[in-house]
Amino acid sequence: MPDGRFAPSPSARLHLGNLRTALIAWLFARSEGDRFLVRIEDLDPVSSREEHIDTAFADLAAIGLDHDAPVLRQSERRERHEEAVSMLVATGETYPCFCTRREILADAEAAARAPHAPAFAYAGTCRDLGARDRAEREAAGRRPTLRVRGQGRSFRFDDLVAGPTEGMIDDFVIRRADGVPAYNLAVVVDDHDQGIGEVVRGDDLLSTTPRQLFLAELFGFDPPSYAHVPLVLDASGERLAKRHGAVTLADQAELGRSAAQVRGLLAASLGLAAPDEPVSADELLDRFDRRALPRLPWSMPIELLTSSA
């Protein structure tokens, strides 16, 4: 069965946009009788917080989303990720990159003008450095990242929500300069190892999907299908964030809105319930049709972020 998953990063408490995406992912999986897994993407030890992991599970349960075992934490899979990095190094498809962030951003401004280029596409500055040049940079104290050779190849896939999508693959990072495996590598390996067959996530990640499909091909993995859902915006059209007001379940509770009422709001935004209609998670399953998902972002009315009216 093509298991589904929700994979939050515990750098902050889940906001209503995260919970809406989780609800959609849960509906995708449960409506087909598939397992729904939760993975904690805590690769970055600096930004990850245990309290955000605890509240994530509490918030998911509060709006009626159950999940199946086991819960996987990326931070506990470092050895597996390093094994995957070594496999790629052995193919000759990788190289160390000594560029600073400022240098990369400057080059990316030009690279981004290319059709279908991913955000912050790398220009390939270090791709063909010789041993002497690498040694000079190391002697200067530069710690390299590790990049895989995309070199402008293109990947096309059919997204279940966004439709046919094509993207160019730059030489992207698979291991950071501090030795931490990069998101694109970890997510591909973990989705494969968990048997994830269907990935439902926000469409802010649509542009990086060709990179992940490319990695899956290098590893010889069968890739999952993808459904990139539109994001939640504030009333002014900005992507929802903490600064926009009562954006978390706890914030909403302070305004007098229960978790069940929040579930109803999210359901209404998906066309699965009338405004202010009480509705259970099981009732949403009966009403769900993946083909009828909204294709546009949901702009939250300002009153939902500032009052319980």
LUMPAMI-885892 format. One record per residue: residue number from 1; residue in one letter; z, x, y of N, C-alpha, C, O in turn. Coordinates in steps of 0.1 Angstrom, whole numbers, padded with zeros to 4 digits. Layout:
// LUMPAMI-885892
kolza_senu_nw_nu_nv_caw_cau_cav_cw_cu_cv_ow_ou_ov
NUM_a_Z_X_Y_Z_X_Y_Z_X_Y_Z_X_Y
...
This chain:
// LUMPAMI-885892
kolza_senu_nw_nu_nv_caw_cau_cav_cw_cu_cv_ow_ou_ov
1_m_0000_0008_-0012_0000_0000_0000_0000_0009_0013_0006_0019_0013
2_p_-0007_0005_0023_-0008_0013_0035_0005_0011_0044_0005_0002_0053
3_d_0015_0018_0041_0028_0017_0048_0026_0019_0063_0017_0027_0067
4_g_0034_0012_0071_0034_0014_0085_0047_0021_0090_0056_0023_0082
5_r_0047_0024_0103_0059_0032_0107_0061_0030_0122_0051_0026_0130
6_f_0073_0033_0127_0076_0034_0141_0083_0047_0142_0092_0050_0135
7_a_0079_0056_0152_0083_0069_0153_0088_0073_0167_0080_0079_0174
8_p_0100_0069_0171_0105_0072_0184_0109_0086_0186_0114_0092_0176
9_s_0108_0091_0198_0114_0104_0202_0127_0101_0209_0128_0093_0218
10_p_0138_0107_0204_0152_0104_0209_0155_0111_0222_0166_0117_0223
11_s_0146_0112_0231_0149_0118_0244_0154_0108_0255_0159_0112_0265
12_a_0153_0095_0251_0159_0085_0260_0160_0072_0252_0155_0071_0241
13_r_0168_0063_0258_0169_0050_0251_0156_0043_0250_0148_0043_0260
14_l_0153_0035_0240_0141_0028_0239_0140_0018_0250_0150_0011_0254
15_h_0129_0016_0257_0127_0006_0267_0119_-0005_0261_0114_-0005_0250
16_l_0116_-0015_0269_0110_-0028_0265_0096_-0025_0260_0091_-0032_0251
17_g_0089_-0015_0266_0076_-0011_0261_0076_-0006_0247_0068_-0009_0238
18_n_0086_0003_0244_0088_0009_0231_0091_-0002_0221_0085_-0002_0210
19_l_0100_-0012_0225_0104_-0022_0215_0092_-0032_0213_0091_-0037_0202
20_r_0084_-0034_0223_0072_-0042_0220_0062_-0036_0210_0057_-0042_0201
21_t_0060_-0022_0212_0052_-0015_0202_0058_-0015_0188_0051_-0017_0178
22_a_0071_-0014_0187_0078_-0014_0175_0076_-0028_0168_0074_-0029_0156
23_l_0077_-0039_0176_0075_-0052_0171_0061_-0054_0165_0059_-0060_0155
24_i_0051_-0049_0173_0037_-0050_0168_0035_-0042_0155_0029_-0047_0145
25_a_0041_-0030_0154_0040_-0022_0142_0046_-0029_0130_0041_-0029_0119
26_w_0058_-0035_0133_0065_-0042_0122_0057_-0054_0118_0056_-0057_0106
27_l_0051_-0061_0127_0043_-0073_0123_0030_-0069_0115_0027_-0075_0106
28_f_0024_-0058_0119_0013_-0052_0112_0017_-0050_0097_0010_-0054_0088
29_a_0028_-0043_0095_0032_-0039_0082_0037_-0051_0074_0032_-0054_0062
30_r_0046_-0059_0079_0053_-0070_0072_0043_-0081_0069_0044_-0088_0059
31_s_0033_-0083_0078_0024_-0094_0075_0015_-0091_0063_0009_-0101_0058
32_e_0014_-0079_0060_0006_-0075_0048_0014_-0072_0036_0009_-0068_0025
33_g_0027_-0074_0037_0037_-0071_0026_0039_-0057_0024_0043_-0053_0013
34_d_0037_-0048_0034_0038_-0034_0033_0052_-0030_0037_0059_-0037_0044
35_r_0056_-0017_0034_0068_-0012_0039_0067_-0008_0054_0056_-0005_0059
36_f_0078_-0008_0060_0079_-0004_0074_0089_0006_0075_0101_0004_0073
37_l_0085_0019_0079_0094_0030_0079_0097_0034_0094_0089_0032_0103
38_v_0108_0040_0096_0112_0046_0109_0114_0061_0107_0121_0066_0098
39_r_0107_0068_0116_0108_0083_0116_0113_0087_0130_0108_0083_0140
40_i_0122_0096_0130_0128_0101_0142_0121_0114_0146_0122_0124_0138
41_e_0113_0114_0157_0105_0126_0160_0114_0135_0170_0111_0135_0182
42_d_0123_0142_0164_0132_0150_0172_0129_0165_0170_0138_0173_0168
43_l_0116_0168_0172_0112_0182_0171_0119_0191_0182_0122_0202_0179
44_d_0120_0185_0194_0125_0193_0205_0140_0193_0206_0145_0182_0209
45_p_0147_0204_0202_0161_0203_0202_0167_0202_0216_0179_0198_0218
46_v_0160_0205_0227_0165_0205_0240_0166_0190_0245_0176_0187_0251
47_s_0156_0182_0242_0155_0169_0248_0161_0158_0239_0164_0147_0243
48_s_0162_0161_0226_0167_0151_0216_0182_0149_0217_0190_0158_0219
49_r_0186_0136_0216_0200_0133_0217_0204_0123_0206_0197_0113_0203
50_e_0215_0126_0199_0220_0118_0188_0223_0104_0192_0220_0094_0185
51_e_0228_0102_0205_0231_0089_0209_0219_0080_0210_0220_0068_0208
52_h_0208_0086_0213_0196_0078_0214_0190_0074_0201_0183_0064_0199
53_i_0193_0082_0190_0190_0078_0177_0198_0066_0173_0192_0056_0167
54_d_0211_0066_0175_0220_0055_0172_0216_0042_0179_0215_0032_0173
55_t_0213_0043_0192_0209_0031_0199_0195_0026_0195_0193_0014_0196
56_a_0186_0035_0191_0173_0030_0186_0174_0021_0174_0168_0011_0174
57_f_0182_0025_0164_0184_0017_0153_0191_0004_0156_0188_-0007_0151
58_a_0201_0005_0165_0208_-0007_0169_0199_-0017_0177_0199_-0029_0174
59_d_0190_-0012_0185_0181_-0020_0193_0171_-0027_0184_0167_-0039_0186
60_l_0165_-0019_0174_0156_-0025_0165_0162_-0036_0157_0156_-0047_0155
61_a_0174_-0034_0152_0181_-0044_0144_0184_-0057_0153_0183_-0068_0148
62_a_0187_-0054_0166_0191_-0065_0175_0180_-0075_0177_0182_-0087_0179
63_i_0167_-0070_0177_0156_-0079_0179_0150_-0083_0166_0139_-0090_0165
64_g_0157_-0080_0155_0153_-0086_0142_0143_-0077_0134_0137_-0083_0124
65_l_0142_-0064_0137_0132_-0056_0130_0140_-0048_0119_0147_-0039_0122
66_d_0137_-0051_0106_0143_-0043_0096_0134_-0032_0092_0122_-0032_0096
67_h_0138_-0023_0084_0130_-0011_0080_0134_-0007_0066_0145_-0010_0061
68_d_0125_0001_0060_0127_0005_0046_0132_0020_0046_0129_0027_0055
69_a_0139_0024_0036_0143_0038_0034_0131_0045_0028_0123_0040_0021
70_p_0131_0059_0029_0141_0067_0037_0138_0068_0051_0126_0067_0055
71_v_0147_0071_0060_0145_0075_0074_0143_0090_0074_0151_0098_0069
72_l_0131_0094_0080_0128_0108_0080_0130_0114_0094_0127_0107_0104
73_r_0137_0126_0095_0139_0132_0108_0130_0145_0108_0131_0153_0099
74_q_0122_0146_0118_0113_0158_0118_0120_0171_0119_0116_0181_0114
75_s_0132_0171_0126_0139_0183_0127_0144_0189_0114_0147_0201_0113
76_e_0144_0181_0104_0148_0185_0090_0137_0190_0082_0138_0193_0070
77_r_0125_0190_0088_0113_0193_0080_0106_0206_0085_0094_0208_0083
78_r_0113_0214_0092_0108_0227_0098_0101_0235_0087_0090_0240_0090
79_e_0107_0237_0075_0100_0245_0065_0087_0239_0061_0077_0247_0059
80_r_0086_0226_0060_0073_0220_0056_0063_0222_0067_0051_0224_0064
81_h_0067_0220_0079_0058_0222_0090_0053_0237_0091_0041_0239_0094
82_e_0062_0246_0089_0058_0260_0089_0048_0263_0077_0039_0271_0079
83_e_0050_0257_0066_0041_0258_0055_0027_0253_0059_0017_0260_0055
84_a_0026_0242_0066_0014_0237_0071_0007_0246_0081_-0005_0248_0080
85_v_0015_0252_0090_0009_0262_0099_0003_0274_0092_-0008_0278_0095
86_s_0010_0279_0082_0005_0290_0074_-0008_0287_0067_-0017_0295_0066
87_m_-0009_0274_0062_-0021_0270_0056_-0033_0271_0066_-0044_0275_0062
88_l_-0031_0267_0078_-0041_0267_0088_-0044_0282_0092_-0056_0285_0094
89_v_-0034_0290_0093_-0037_0304_0097_-0045_0311_0086_-0054_0319_0089
90_a_-0043_0307_0074_-0051_0313_0063_-0065_0309_0063_-0074_0316_0057
91_t_-0069_0298_0070_-0083_0294_0070_-0090_0302_0081_-0103_0301_0081
92_g_-0083_0309_0090_-0090_0316_0100_-0093_0307_0112_-0100_0312_0121
93_e_-0088_0295_0112_-0091_0285_0123_-0081_0285_0134_-0081_0276_0142
94_t_-0072_0296_0135_-0062_0296_0145_-0062_0309_0152_-0068_0319_0148
95_y_-0056_0310_0164_-0055_0322_0171_-0043_0321_0181_-0039_0310_0185
96_p_-0036_0332_0185_-0025_0332_0194_-0031_0330_0208_-0041_0336_0212
97_c_-0024_0323_0217_-0027_0321_0231_-0016_0325_0240_-0005_0321_0238
98_f_-0019_0334_0249_-0009_0340_0258_-0010_0333_0272_-0003_0338_0281
99_c_-0018_0323_0274_-0019_0317_0287_-0006_0311_0292_0001_0305_0284
100_t_-0004_0312_0305_0008_0305_0311_0004_0290_0314_-0008_0287_0314
101_r_0014_0282_0316_0011_0268_0319_0003_0266_0331_-0006_0258_0332
102_r_0006_0274_0341_-0002_0274_0354_-0017_0277_0351_-0026_0270_0357
103_e_-0019_0287_0343_-0033_0291_0340_-0040_0280_0332_-0052_0277_0335
104_i_-0033_0274_0323_-0039_0264_0315_-0043_0251_0324_-0053_0246_0322
105_l_-0034_0247_0333_-0036_0236_0341_-0048_0238_0350_-0056_0229_0353
106_a_-0049_0250_0355_-0060_0254_0364_-0074_0253_0357_-0083_0247_0362
107_d_-0074_0258_0345_-0086_0257_0337_-0089_0243_0332_-0101_0239_0331
108_a_-0078_0236_0329_-0080_0222_0324_-0087_0213_0334_-0093_0203_0331
109_e_-0084_0215_0347_-0091_0207_0357_-0106_0207_0356_-0112_0197_0358
110_a_-0111_0219_0353_-0125_0220_0351_-0130_0214_0338_-0140_0207_0337
111_a_-0122_0217_0327_-0125_0212_0314_-0125_0197_0313_-0133_0191_0306
112_a_-0116_0190_0321_-0114_0176_0320_-0126_0168_0326_-0128_0156_0323
113_r_-0135_0175_0333_-0147_0169_0338_-0158_0167_0327_-0167_0159_0329
114_a_-0156_0173_0316_-0165_0171_0305_-0164_0157_0298_-0153_0152_0297
115_p_-0175_0151_0294_-0174_0138_0288_-0165_0138_0276_-0166_0147_0267
116_h_-0157_0128_0274_-0148_0126_0262_-0138_0137_0261_-0132_0138_0250
117_a_-0136_0145_0271_-0126_0156_0269_-0112_0150_0269_-0109_0141_0276
118_p_-0103_0155_0260_-0089_0150_0260_-0082_0155_0272_-0086_0164_0279
119_a_-0070_0149_0275_-0063_0153_0287_-0058_0167_0285_-0054_0171_0274
120_f_-0059_0175_0296_-0055_0189_0296_-0062_0197_0285_-0056_0205_0278
121_a_-0075_0195_0284_-0083_0202_0274_-0082_0217_0277_-0084_0221_0288
122_y_-0080_0225_0267_-0079_0240_0268_-0092_0246_0269_-0101_0243_0261
123_a_-0094_0256_0278_-0107_0261_0281_-0111_0272_0271_-0122_0277_0271
124_g_-0102_0277_0262_-0105_0287_0252_-0104_0301_0257_-0110_0310_0252
125_t_-0096_0303_0267_-0095_0317_0274_-0091_0328_0264_-0097_0339_0264
126_c_-0082_0325_0255_-0077_0335_0245_-0084_0335_0232_-0080_0342_0223
127_r_-0094_0327_0231_-0100_0325_0217_-0106_0338_0211_-0105_0340_0199
128_d_-0112_0346_0220_-0119_0358_0214_-0112_0371_0219_-0119_0381_0220
129_l_-0099_0370_0222_-0092_0383_0226_-0092_0393_0214_-0090_0389_0202
130_g_-0094_0405_0217_-0093_0416_0207_-0079_0420_0205_-0070_0416_0212
131_a_-0077_0429_0195_-0064_0433_0192_-0057_0441_0203_-0045_0439_0205
132_r_-0065_0448_0211_-0059_0456_0222_-0054_0446_0233_-0043_0448_0238
133_d_-0062_0436_0236_-0058_0427_0247_-0046_0419_0242_-0037_0416_0251
134_r_-0045_0415_0230_-0033_0408_0225_-0021_0417_0226_-0010_0413_0230
135_a_-0023_0430_0222_-0011_0439_0222_-0006_0441_0237_0006_0442_0239
136_e_-0015_0442_0246_-0011_0443_0260_-0003_0431_0265_0007_0433_0272
137_r_-0008_0419_0261_0000_0407_0266_0013_0407_0259_0023_0402_0265
138_e_0014_0410_0246_0027_0411_0240_0036_0421_0246_0048_0418_0248
139_a_0031_0432_0250_0039_0443_0256_0044_0438_0270_0055_0443_0274
140_a_0037_0429_0276_0041_0424_0289_0051_0413_0288_0056_0407_0298
141_g_0055_0410_0275_0065_0400_0273_0060_0385_0272_0068_0376_0272
142_r_0047_0384_0270_0042_0370_0269_0044_0366_0254_0039_0373_0245
143_r_0050_0354_0252_0052_0349_0239_0040_0339_0236_0039_0329_0244
144_p_0032_0341_0226_0021_0332_0224_0024_0319_0217_0033_0318_0209
145_t_0016_0309_0221_0015_0297_0213_0005_0300_0202_-0002_0310_0202
146_l_0003_0291_0192_-0007_0292_0182_-0017_0280_0184_-0012_0268_0184
147_r_-0029_0283_0185_-0039_0272_0187_-0049_0271_0175_-0051_0281_0168
148_v_-0054_0259_0173_-0064_0258_0163_-0078_0257_0170_-0079_0251_0181
149_r_-0088_0261_0163_-0101_0262_0169_-0108_0248_0168_-0114_0245_0158
150_g_-0108_0241_0179_-0115_0228_0180_-0129_0230_0185_-0139_0225_0180
151_q_-0130_0239_0196_-0142_0243_0202_-0152_0232_0205_-0164_0234_0203
152_g_-0147_0221_0210_-0156_0211_0215_-0162_0202_0204_-0171_0194_0208
153_r_-0158_0203_0192_-0163_0194_0182_-0158_0180_0185_-0148_0178_0192
154_s_-0165_0170_0180_-0163_0156_0183_-0159_0148_0171_-0164_0151_0160
155_f_-0150_0139_0173_-0146_0130_0162_-0147_0115_0167_-0143_0112_0178
156_r_-0152_0107_0158_-0154_0093_0161_-0146_0085_0151_-0147_0088_0139
157_f_-0139_0074_0155_-0132_0066_0146_-0132_0052_0151_-0134_0049_0163
158_d_-0129_0042_0143_-0129_0028_0146_-0114_0024_0147_-0107_0022_0137
159_d_-0109_0022_0159_-0095_0018_0162_-0094_0003_0160_-0103_-0005_0164
160_l_-0084_-0001_0153_-0082_-0016_0150_-0080_-0024_0163_-0082_-0037_0162
161_v_-0076_-0018_0174_-0075_-0026_0186_-0085_-0021_0197_-0091_-0029_0203
162_a_-0086_-0008_0199_-0094_-0003_0209_-0109_-0003_0205_-0118_-0001_0214
163_g_-0112_-0004_0192_-0126_-0004_0188_-0131_0010_0186_-0124_0019_0185
164_p_-0145_0011_0185_-0151_0024_0183_-0147_0034_0194_-0148_0031_0206
165_t_-0142_0046_0190_-0137_0056_0199_-0141_0069_0195_-0142_0073_0183
166_e_-0145_0077_0205_-0150_0091_0202_-0143_0100_0212_-0141_0097_0223
167_g_-0139_0112_0207_-0132_0122_0215_-0136_0136_0211_-0138_0139_0200
168_m_-0136_0144_0221_-0139_0159_0219_-0125_0166_0216_-0115_0162_0220
169_i_-0126_0176_0208_-0115_0183_0203_-0115_0197_0209_-0124_0205_0207
170_d_-0105_0200_0218_-0103_0213_0223_-0095_0222_0214_-0092_0218_0203
171_d_-0093_0234_0218_-0085_0243_0210_-0070_0240_0214_-0065_0245_0223
172_f_-0064_0231_0206_-0051_0226_0209_-0039_0234_0202_-0042_0240_0192
173_v_-0027_0233_0207_-0016_0240_0202_-0010_0233_0189_-0009_0221_0189
174_i_-0008_0241_0179_-0001_0236_0167_0013_0242_0166_0021_0237_0158
175_r_0016_0253_0173_0030_0258_0173_0033_0263_0187_0025_0271_0193
176_r_0044_0259_0193_0047_0263_0206_0052_0278_0207_0054_0284_0196
177_a_0053_0283_0219_0057_0297_0221_0071_0299_0216_0075_0310_0212
178_d_0080_0289_0215_0093_0290_0210_0094_0289_0195_0105_0289_0190
179_g_0083_0287_0189_0083_0286_0174_0083_0272_0169_0082_0270_0157
180_v_0085_0262_0178_0087_0248_0174_0073_0242_0171_0064_0244_0179
181_p_0071_0236_0159_0058_0230_0156_0054_0220_0166_0063_0212_0171
182_a_0041_0219_0170_0037_0210_0180_0036_0196_0174_0034_0194_0162
183_y_0036_0186_0183_0036_0172_0179_0024_0169_0170_0025_0162_0160
184_n_0012_0173_0174_0000_0169_0167_0000_0174_0152_-0004_0167_0143
185_l_0005_0186_0150_0006_0191_0136_0017_0183_0129_0014_0178_0117
186_a_0029_0181_0134_0040_0175_0127_0037_0161_0123_0040_0156_0112
187_v_0030_0153_0133_0028_0139_0130_0017_0138_0119_0018_0128_0111
188_v_0008_0146_0118_-0002_0146_0108_0004_0148_0094_0001_0141_0084
189_v_0012_0159_0093_0018_0163_0081_0028_0152_0076_0028_0148_0064
190_d_0036_0147_0086_0046_0137_0082_0040_0124_0078_0045_0117_0069
191_d_0030_0119_0085_0023_0107_0081_0017_0108_0067_0018_0099_0059
192_h_0012_0120_0064_0006_0122_0050_0017_0122_0040_0016_0115_0030
193_d_0028_0129_0042_0038_0131_0032_0046_0118_0030_0051_0115_0019
194_q_0047_0109_0041_0053_0096_0039_0044_0085_0034_0049_0074_0031
195_g_0031_0088_0032_0022_0078_0027_0019_0068_0037_0016_0056_0034
196_i_0019_0071_0050_0016_0062_0060_0000_0059_0060_-0008_0068_0061
197_g_-0003_0046_0059_-0017_0043_0058_-0022_0036_0071_-0034_0034_0073
198_e_-0013_0032_0080_-0016_0025_0092_-0007_0029_0103_0005_0026_0102
199_v_-0012_0034_0114_-0004_0039_0125_-0007_0029_0137_-0018_0028_0142
200_v_0004_0023_0141_0004_0014_0153_0012_0021_0163_0024_0023_0161
201_r_0006_0023_0175_0013_0030_0186_0006_0027_0199_-0004_0021_0199
202_g_0012_0032_0210_0007_0029_0223_-0006_0036_0226_-0009_0047_0220
203_d_-0014_0030_0234_-0028_0035_0237_-0028_0047_0246_-0038_0053_0249
204_d_-0016_0052_0250_-0015_0065_0257_-0017_0076_0248_-0020_0087_0252
205_l_-0017_0074_0235_-0019_0084_0225_-0033_0083_0219_-0037_0091_0210
206_l_-0042_0074_0224_-0055_0073_0219_-0063_0086_0220_-0071_0089_0211
207_s_-0062_0093_0231_-0070_0104_0234_-0067_0116_0225_-0075_0125_0223
208_t_-0055_0116_0219_-0051_0128_0211_-0054_0125_0196_-0053_0134_0188
209_t_-0058_0113_0193_-0061_0109_0179_-0072_0117_0173_-0071_0121_0161
210_p_-0083_0120_0180_-0093_0129_0174_-0088_0143_0169_-0092_0148_0159
211_r_-0078_0148_0177_-0072_0161_0173_-0065_0159_0159_-0066_0168_0151
212_q_-0058_0148_0158_-0050_0146_0145_-0060_0143_0134_-0057_0147_0122
213_l_-0071_0136_0136_-0081_0134_0126_-0087_0147_0121_-0090_0150_0110
214_f_-0089_0156_0131_-0094_0169_0128_-0085_0177_0119_-0089_0184_0110
215_l_-0072_0177_0123_-0062_0184_0115_-0062_0178_0100_-0061_0186_0091
216_a_-0062_0165_0099_-0062_0159_0086_-0074_0164_0078_-0072_0166_0066
217_e_-0085_0165_0084_-0097_0170_0077_-0095_0185_0072_-0098_0188_0061
218_l_-0089_0193_0081_-0086_0207_0077_-0077_0208_0065_-0078_0216_0057
219_f_-0067_0199_0065_-0057_0199_0054_-0062_0192_0042_-0057_0193_0031
220_g_-0073_0184_0043_-0078_0177_0032_-0071_0164_0029_-0071_0159_0018
221_f_-0065_0158_0040_-0057_0146_0039_-0066_0134_0041_-0076_0135_0049
222_d_-0063_0123_0035_-0070_0110_0038_-0062_0105_0051_-0050_0102_0050
223_p_-0069_0103_0062_-0062_0099_0074_-0058_0084_0073_-0065_0076_0066
224_p_-0048_0080_0081_-0045_0066_0082_-0055_0059_0091_-0062_0065_0098
225_s_-0054_0046_0091_-0061_0038_0101_-0052_0037_0114_-0040_0039_0113
226_y_-0058_0035_0125_-0051_0035_0138_-0053_0022_0145_-0064_0016_0145
227_a_-0042_0017_0152_-0042_0006_0161_-0035_0010_0173_-0022_0011_0173
228_h_-0042_0013_0184_-0035_0017_0197_-0034_0005_0206_-0044_-0001_0210
229_v_-0022_0001_0208_-0020_-0012_0216_-0017_-0009_0231_-0011_0002_0234
230_p_-0022_-0018_0239_-0020_-0016_0254_-0005_-0015_0257_0004_-0021_0251
231_l_-0002_-0007_0268_0012_-0005_0272_0017_-0016_0280_0010_-0025_0284
232_v_0030_-0015_0283_0037_-0024_0292_0038_-0017_0305_0042_-0006_0307
233_l_0034_-0025_0316_0034_-0020_0329_0044_-0027_0338_0048_-0039_0334
234_d_0049_-0021_0349_0057_-0029_0358_0049_-0037_0367_0036_-0037_0365
235_a_0055_-0045_0376_0047_-0054_0384_0037_-0048_0393_0027_-0054_0397
236_s_0039_-0035_0396_0029_-0028_0405_0018_-0021_0397_0009_-0016_0403
237_g_0018_-0022_0384_0008_-0017_0375_0011_-0003_0370_0002_0003_0364
238_e_0023_0002_0372_0027_0015_0367_0032_0014_0353_0038_0004_0349
239_r_0031_0024_0345_0036_0024_0331_0051_0023_0332_0058_0029_0340
240_l_0057_0014_0324_0071_0011_0325_0080_0023_0323_0077_0031_0314
241_a_0090_0024_0332_0099_0036_0331_0113_0031_0336_0114_0021_0342
242_k_0123_0040_0334_0136_0037_0338_0138_0033_0352_0146_0024_0356
243_r_0130_0039_0361_0131_0037_0375_0127_0023_0379_0129_0019_0391
244_h_0121_0016_0370_0116_0002_0374_0126_-0009_0372_0123_-0020_0375
245_g_0138_-0005_0368_0148_-0016_0368_0154_-0017_0354_0157_-0007_0347
246_a_0157_-0030_0350_0163_-0033_0337_0154_-0032_0326_0149_-0042_0321
247_v_0151_-0020_0321_0140_-0017_0311_0145_-0016_0297_0137_-0016_0288
248_t_0158_-0015_0295_0163_-0013_0281_0170_-0026_0277_0173_-0035_0285
249_l_0173_-0027_0264_0180_-0039_0259_0194_-0040_0265_0198_-0051_0268
250_a_0200_-0029_0267_0214_-0029_0273_0213_-0033_0287_0221_-0041_0292
251_d_0202_-0029_0295_0200_-0033_0308_0198_-0049_0309_0204_-0055_0317
252_q_0190_-0054_0300_0188_-0068_0299_0201_-0076_0296_0203_-0087_0301
253_a_0209_-0070_0287_0222_-0077_0284_0231_-0078_0297_0238_-0088_0298
254_e_0230_-0068_0305_0238_-0068_0317_0233_-0079_0327_0241_-0084_0335
255_l_0221_-0083_0326_0215_-0093_0334_0217_-0107_0327_0214_-0117_0333
256_g_0224_-0107_0315_0227_-0120_0309_0216_-0124_0299_0216_-0136_0295
257_r_0207_-0115_0296_0196_-0119_0286_0199_-0113_0273_0201_-0101_0271
258_s_0200_-0122_0262_0203_-0117_0249_0192_-0110_0242_0180_-0111_0247
259_a_0195_-0103_0231_0184_-0097_0224_0174_-0107_0218_0162_-0104_0218
260_a_0179_-0119_0214_0170_-0129_0210_0160_-0134_0221_0149_-0137_0219
261_q_0166_-0135_0233_0157_-0138_0245_0147_-0127_0248_0135_-0130_0251
262_v_0151_-0115_0246_0141_-0104_0248_0130_-0105_0238_0119_-0103_0241
263_r_0134_-0107_0225_0124_-0109_0215_0114_-0120_0219_0102_-0119_0216
264_g_0119_-0131_0224_0111_-0142_0229_0101_-0137_0240_0090_-0141_0240
265_l_0106_-0129_0249_0098_-0124_0260_0086_-0116_0254_0075_-0117_0258
266_l_0090_-0107_0245_0080_-0098_0239_0070_-0106_0231_0058_-0104_0231
267_a_0075_-0117_0224_0066_-0125_0216_0056_-0133_0225_0044_-0134_0222
268_a_0061_-0138_0237_0053_-0145_0246_0042_-0136_0252_0031_-0140_0254
269_s_0045_-0123_0254_0036_-0113_0259_0024_-0111_0249_0013_-0106_0253
270_l_0027_-0114_0237_0017_-0112_0226_0009_-0125_0223_0001_-0125_0214
271_g_0013_-0136_0230_0007_-0148_0227_0012_-0155_0215_0006_-0164_0209
272_l_0024_-0151_0210_0030_-0156_0198_0041_-0166_0200_0046_-0172_0191
273_a_0044_-0169_0213_0054_-0179_0216_0052_-0183_0230_0046_-0176_0238
274_a_0057_-0195_0233_0056_-0200_0247_0067_-0194_0255_0077_-0189_0249
275_p_0066_-0193_0268_0077_-0187_0276_0090_-0194_0274_0091_-0206_0274
276_d_0100_-0186_0272_0114_-0191_0270_0116_-0198_0256_0126_-0205_0254
277_e_0106_-0197_0247_0108_-0204_0234_0116_-0195_0225_0113_-0184_0223
278_p_0127_-0201_0219_0134_-0193_0209_0126_-0192_0197_0120_-0201_0192
279_v_0125_-0180_0192_0117_-0177_0180_0123_-0165_0172_0127_-0155_0178
280_s_0123_-0167_0159_0129_-0156_0151_0118_-0146_0147_0106_-0149_0148
281_a_0122_-0135_0142_0112_-0125_0137_0104_-0131_0125_0092_-0128_0125
282_d_0110_-0138_0117_0102_-0144_0105_0092_-0154_0110_0081_-0155_0105
283_e_0095_-0162_0121_0086_-0171_0126_0074_-0164_0132_0063_-0169_0132
284_l_0077_-0152_0138_0066_-0145_0144_0056_-0140_0133_0044_-0139_0135
285_l_0062_-0136_0122_0053_-0132_0110_0044_-0143_0106_0032_-0140_0103
286_d_0048_-0155_0106_0040_-0167_0102_0029_-0169_0112_0018_-0174_0109
287_r_0031_-0165_0125_0021_-0168_0136_0012_-0156_0138_0002_-0157_0145
288_f_0015_-0144_0133_0008_-0132_0136_-0006_-0131_0131_-0008_-0134_0119
289_d_-0015_-0128_0139_-0029_-0125_0136_-0033_-0112_0143_-0035_-0112_0155
290_r_-0035_-0101_0136_-0038_-0088_0142_-0051_-0089_0150_-0053_-0082_0160
291_r_-0060_-0098_0146_-0073_-0099_0154_-0071_-0105_0167_-0080_-0104_0176
292_a_-0060_-0112_0169_-0058_-0119_0182_-0049_-0112_0192_-0045_-0117_0202
293_l_-0046_-0099_0189_-0037_-0091_0198_-0044_-0090_0212_-0056_-0088_0213
294_p_-0036_-0091_0222_-0041_-0088_0236_-0047_-0074_0237_-0041_-0065_0232
295_r_-0058_-0074_0244_-0065_-0061_0246_-0062_-0055_0259_-0067_-0044_0262
296_l_-0054_-0061_0267_-0050_-0056_0281_-0035_-0054_0281_-0028_-0059_0274
297_p_-0031_-0044_0290_-0017_-0042_0292_-0009_-0054_0297_-0015_-0063_0303
298_w_0003_-0054_0294_0012_-0065_0298_0020_-0061_0310_0027_-0051_0310
299_s_0018_-0067_0322_0025_-0064_0334_0037_-0073_0335_0036_-0085_0336
300_m_0049_-0067_0334_0061_-0075_0334_0064_-0080_0348_0064_-0072_0358
301_p_0066_-0093_0350_0070_-0098_0363_0083_-0092_0368_0092_-0089_0360
302_i_0084_-0089_0381_0095_-0082_0386_0108_-0089_0384_0118_-0082_0382
303_e_0108_-0102_0382_0121_-0110_0380_0127_-0107_0367_0139_-0108_0365
304_l_0118_-0103_0357_0124_-0100_0344_0131_-0086_0344_0139_-0084_0335
305_l_0129_-0078_0354_0135_-0065_0354_0147_-0065_0364_0154_-0055_0365
306_t_0149_-0076_0371_0159_-0076_0381_0169_-0088_0380_0179_-0088_0387
307_s_0166_-0098_0372_0174_-0110_0371_0172_-0117_0358_0163_-0113_0350
308_s_0181_-0126_0354_0180_-0134_0342_0174_-0147_0344_0175_-0156_0335
309_a_0168_-0150_0356_0162_-0162_0359_0149_-0165_0351_0143_-0175_0352
